[in-house]
Amino acid sequence: MTFSNDPVLDISGASVGQSGQTILENVTFSIDKGEFVYLIGRTGSGKSTLLRTLYAELPPHGGTLNAVGYDLSNLKRKEVPRLRRKLGIVFQDFQLFEDRSVAENLIFVMKATGWSDKSKMKGRVAEVLMNVGLPNSGQKMPHQLSGGEQQRVGIARALINFPNILIADEPTGNLDPYFSEEIYEVFKDINNKGTAVLMATHDHHIIKRHPARVLQCEDGRLLDSVKEKVTYGLD
Ligand SMILES: Nc1ncnc2c1ncn2[C@@H]1O[C@H](COP(=O)(O)OP(=O)(O)OP(=O)(O)O)[C@@H](O)[C@H]1O
């Protein structure tokens, strides 16, 4: 159960890794409702591993991990879809179905997550497309959209079930700088309305232009700019 003032992510003494290898140890941080936090670190430092653990694609190797009210160390398989309704995921490569329209991409996720009322689905599709600044694109096919617009659809999809936090793994990694800025603005707009954001990025220009709390993966540890100096690429 999540109470209104509980952090959306509350991680203490956690180890994360994959294929039996631990990548980050003693990871401790929490993210409150409505916070905006960057996750940085060199290639291979463990950003994706941490994010994939948070959305239950990888099991934690130890510690206490609470994500949107779910205990990730004891998560039952049937709870994973419920966790992912409260925690929206945005990918670097958009991961849209190329043979379905924008609206159909969104409706696919809605049906898979328990929506059935057609008029409610239509209403929610219009709402999330409005939230990401694509009010008239429901009938378009992904290939008719720019990369930046396709990522907006990816964000709209992550918003469908009113998540408490958006977790984004290098959402601007496939975009040129103009679209990167635009996508940042979409995240910030959503964040200003109360949804927390945890964004992994290599884009130090964005962090410099829009400073916020930074978590940094370095040498198997996670540094937190609230408590210590983070350095990688920011000086
Ligand atoms: N499937 C896998 N099995 C075992 N080790 C892996 C696997 N995928 C990645 N790794 C290792 O885990 C470590 C962390 O990788 P991860 O992808 O989390 O880093 P990252 O910080 O997200 O990097 P990038 O910025 O390139 O996305 C790396 O040393 C990598 O080689």
The ligand as a Gaussian input file, in Angstrom:
#p B3LYP/6-31G(d) Opt

LIG

0 1
 N       22.917000      -9.384000     -20.292000
 C       23.987000      -9.101000     -19.553000
 N       24.631000     -10.052000     -18.840000
 C       25.697000      -9.759000     -18.081000
 N       26.230000      -8.538000     -17.952000
 C       25.644000      -7.557000     -18.640000
 C       24.498000      -7.778000     -19.470000
 N       24.139000      -6.589000     -20.013000
 C       25.022000      -5.682000     -19.536000
 N       25.914000      -6.269000     -18.738000
 C       27.030000      -5.596000     -18.037000
 O       26.492000      -4.851000     -16.974000
 C       27.255000      -3.664000     -16.792000
 C       26.313000      -2.484000     -16.725000
 O       25.613000      -2.350000     -17.946000
 P       24.437000      -1.297000     -18.112000
 O       23.793000      -1.574000     -19.429000
 O       23.592000      -1.311000     -16.897000
 O       25.252000       0.070000     -18.165000
 P       24.757000       1.506000     -18.578000
 O       25.337000       2.444000     -17.576000
 O       23.272000       1.526000     -18.753000
 O       25.468000       1.719000     -19.969000
 P       24.999000       2.570000     -21.247000
 O       25.244000       4.001000     -20.891000
 O       25.886000       2.089000     -22.331000
 O       23.548000       2.247000     -21.508000
 C       28.236000      -3.593000     -17.951000
 O       29.492000      -3.987000     -17.456000
 C       27.729000      -4.604000     -18.931000
 O       28.784000      -5.194000     -19.614000

